[in-house]
Amino acid sequence: MKKLILLLITITTFVNVSYASFPVTDGMQNEVIQIADEEPNTGGLLFAVLSVLLSLLSVLFIFLFIGNGFSHNGNPFPYLLLTIASVFATIFSAKEARKRGANRSNSFIGISILIISLLLIKFLIF
């Protein structure tokens, strides 16, 4: 009998103590957070300028590649790698400028400078 009373007291204590320790409301309170769908021009012009600078840098590396190839003990291979890397960086930055909201003409100025300079170098060499 003692054990049964002790069990009932223990169960009653657990039932009374095991309530939530935070306030529970009947209805749910939801806060609506609106995120603007349209972000302002974030860096589109910056990437367009970067594309132009990288295209001019790739032209410089092309001239260094050609000059080192004609020198006696020159090693043109590093300049070839730098040229290829700067050409890919020009293309990437032009695409990133377009994606970030720059005009189509602004974003592809670097690529057009690169193409024109490569054509001029081709006519200079041959």
Secondary structure, DSSP 8 states (H G I E B T S, - for coil): -HHHHHHHHHHHHHHHH-S-SS---SS---------S-----SHHHHHHHHHHHHHHHHHHHHHHHHHHHSTT---HHHHHHHHHHHHHHHHHHHHHHHTT--HHHHTHHHHHHHHHHHHHHHHH-
